[in-house]
């Protein structure tokens, strides 16, 4: 976090608001990093979810979908801890806004289903395409900078906004900042889009995983 603040706030002088201090930038940055860190951790680990347990798979009969699913659960627990610590820090710092804190109980499970869906795709896909493990790190870094985590949404040219807003993490980050910092506006259409995207990814990911799992033994 210190390196991000030094690079983007001190050196590049990026601000989310005109009167932001380096501490304010750090608060905004960390608020956007909380949903991203758990998501990235779960996705990267899911690339080896089945591969790391190949011996177990041959010896014991159990639901294989548990392997990518438990990664999403463990990352969600870590995110809950980070949220609690961040809320305590905001309360201590005097910046805690509680008007939209209830949004976390809606956006958190939506993001969890979204993460699970991608976990299913990645964990099954890496069985057949081993190079996907290396490519995934580049894709996640690209996705990170394609989301308004280290820069404000106002930096995006208006002509690109329609395409840019198709990225679900643009809205996940926005709603986390609305819930924790009371910055932004509540849009029901966006919540519907996120819910639909998450359920779609979850259903298709789970379906793809179950379709391919009968072939796992041939590649492990």
C-alpha positions in Angstrom: 0.0 0.0 0.0 2.9 2.3 0.8 4.4 1.7 -2.6 1.1 2.4 -4.4 0.7 5.7 -2.4 4.3 6.7 -3.2 3.9 5.9 -6.9 0.4 7.2 -7.7 -0.1 9.9 -5.1 3.3 11.3 -4.4 5.1 10.8 -7.7 2.3 10.8 -10.3 0.2 13.1 -8.1 -3.1 11.3 -8.9 -6.0 12.5 -6.8 -9.5 11.2 -6.4 -10.6 14.7 -5.3 -9.0 18.1 -5.6 -8.2 18.5 -1.9 -7.0 15.0 -1.3 -4.0 14.5 1.0 -1.8 11.4 0.8 -3.8 9.8 3.7 -7.1 10.5 1.9 -5.6 8.9 -1.3 -4.5 5.9 0.8 -8.0 5.5 2.3 -9.6 5.6 -1.2 -7.0 3.3 -2.6 -7.3 0.7 0.2 -11.1 0.8 -0.1 -10.8 -0.2 -3.7 -8.1 -2.7 -3.0 -10.2 -4.7 -0.4 -12.6 -6.3 -3.0 -9.8 -6.7 -5.5 -7.2 -8.4 -3.2 -9.6 -11.2 -2.2 -10.8 -11.6 -5.8 -7.3 -11.8 -7.2 -6.1 -14.1 -4.5 -9.0 -16.5 -5.1 -8.6 -16.5 -8.9 -4.8 -17.0 -9.0 -5.1 -19.9 -6.5 -7.9 -21.5 -8.4 -5.6 -22.0 -11.4 -4.0 -24.8 -9.3 -7.0 -25.8 -7.3 -7.4 -29.2 -9.0 -3.7 -29.7 -10.0 -2.5 -29.4 -6.4 -4.9 -32.2 -5.2 -4.4 -34.6 -8.1 -3.3 -37.5 -5.8 -6.3 -36.9 -3.5 -8.6 -37.0 -6.5 -7.4 -40.5 -7.5 -7.7 -41.9 -4.0 -10.9 -40.4 -2.5 -14.4 -39.8 -3.9 -15.7 -36.4 -3.1 -17.4 -33.5 -4.9 -14.6 -31.9 -7.1 -16.5 -28.6 -7.2 -15.5 -28.2 -3.5 -11.9 -27.5 -4.6 -12.5 -24.1 -6.4 -15.4 -23.3 -4.1 -13.3 -23.5 -0.9 -10.9 -20.9 -2.3 -13.7 -18.4 -2.7 -14.8 -19.1 0.8 -11.3 -18.6 2.3 -10.8 -15.4 0.3 -14.2 -14.1 1.5 -13.1 -14.8 5.1 -9.9 -12.8 4.6 -11.9 -10.0 3.0 -14.3 -9.9 6.0 -11.3 -9.5 8.3 -9.9 -6.7 6.1 -13.3 -4.9 6.0 -13.6 -5.1 9.8 -10.1 -3.6 10.3 -10.7 -0.9 7.7 -14.0 0.1 9.3 -12.3 0.3 12.7 -9.6 2.5 11.1 -12.2 4.7 9.6 -13.9 5.1 12.9 -10.6 5.9 14.6 -9.7 8.4 11.9 -13.1 10.0 12.0 -14.1 9.2 8.4 -16.6 6.4 9.0 -19.9 7.0 7.1 -22.7 4.6 8.0 -25.5 5.8 5.7 -24.8 3.1 3.0 -22.9 0.5 5.1 -25.9 -1.8 4.6 -24.8 -2.1 0.9 -22.0 -4.4 1.9 -24.6 -7.1 2.8 -25.8 -7.0 -0.8 -22.6 -6.3 -2.8 -20.5 -8.8 -0.9 -22.4 -11.9 -1.8 -22.9 -10.7 -5.4 -19.1 -10.4 -5.8 -18.7 -13.8 -4.1 -20.9 -15.5 -6.7 -18.9 -13.7 -9.4 -15.6 -15.0 -8.0 -16.9 -18.5 -7.7 -18.0 -18.6 -11.3 -14.6 -17.5 -12.6 -12.9 -20.0 -10.2 -14.8 -22.8 -11.8 -13.8 -21.7 -15.3 -10.1 -21.3 -14.3 -9.7 -24.4 -12.2 -11.2 -26.6 -15.0 -9.5 -24.8 -17.9 -5.9 -25.1 -16.4 -6.3 -28.9 -16.5 -6.3 -28.8 -20.3 -4.3 -25.7 -20.9 -1.4 -25.6 -18.5 0.0 -22.3 -19.9 -3.1 -20.6 -18.7 -1.5 -20.4 -15.3 1.2 -18.0 -16.6 -1.2 -16.0 -18.8 -3.6 -15.6 -15.9 -1.1 -13.4 -14.0 -0.8 -11.0 -17.0 -4.6 -11.0 -17.4 -5.2 -10.1 -13.7 -2.7 -7.3 -13.9 -4.4 -5.9 -17.0 -7.8 -6.3 -15.3 -6.4 -4.4 -12.2 -5.4 -1.4 -14.2 -8.7 -1.6 -16.2 -10.6 -0.9 -13.0 -10.7 2.4 -11.2 -8.7 1.3 -8.2 -5.6 3.5 -8.3 -7.2 6.3 -10.3 -10.6 8.0 -10.3 -13.3 7.2 -12.8 -13.1 10.8 -14.0 -9.8 10.0 -15.7 -11.6 7.8 -18.3 -12.5 9.5 -21.6 -16.2 9.8 -22.0 -16.1 8.0 -25.4 -14.7 4.9 -23.6 -17.2 4.9 -20.7 -19.8 2.7 -22.3 -17.3 0.0 -23.0 -15.4 0.6 -19.7 -18.5 0.2 -17.6 -19.0 -3.4 -18.9 -16.2 -4.3 -16.5 -18.1 -5.6 -13.4 -15.2 -4.5 -11.2 -15.8 -0.9 -12.1 -19.1 -1.2 -10.2 -17.8 -3.4 -7.4 -15.2 -0.8 -6.5 -17.7 2.0 -6.8 -20.2 0.3 -4.4 -17.5 -0.5 -1.9 -16.5 3.1 -1.8 -20.2 4.1 -1.6 -20.8 1.7 1.3 -17.6 2.6 3.3 -16.9 6.2 2.3 -20.3 7.4 1.2 -18.8 8.5 -2.1 -20.9 7.9 -5.2 -24.5 7.2 -6.0 -26.8 4.2 -5.7 -28.0 2.9 -9.1 -30.5 0.1 -9.1 -29.8 -0.7 -12.8 -26.1 -1.3 -12.0 -27.0 -3.6 -9.1 -29.2 -5.6 -11.4 -26.4 -5.8 -14.0 -24.0 -7.0 -11.3 -26.4 -9.5 -10.0 -27.2 -10.8 -13.5 -23.5 -11.0 -14.4 -22.6 -12.8 -11.2 -25.3 -15.4 -11.4 -24.5 -15.9 -15.1 -20.8 -16.4 -14.5 -21.6 -18.8 -11.6 -24.0 -20.9 -13.5 -21.9 -21.2 -16.6 -18.7 -21.7 -14.6 -20.3 -24.5 -12.6 -21.8 -26.1 -15.7 -18.4 -26.0 -17.5 -16.7 -27.5 -14.5 -19.1 -30.4 -14.2 -19.0 -31.0 -17.9 -15.2 -31.3 -17.9 -14.6 -33.0 -14.6 -15.1 -36.5 -16.1 -12.0 -35.8 -18.3 -9.8 -34.6 -15.4 -8.4 -38.1 -14.8 -7.0 -38.3 -18.3 -4.9 -35.1 -17.9 -3.8 -35.4 -14.2 
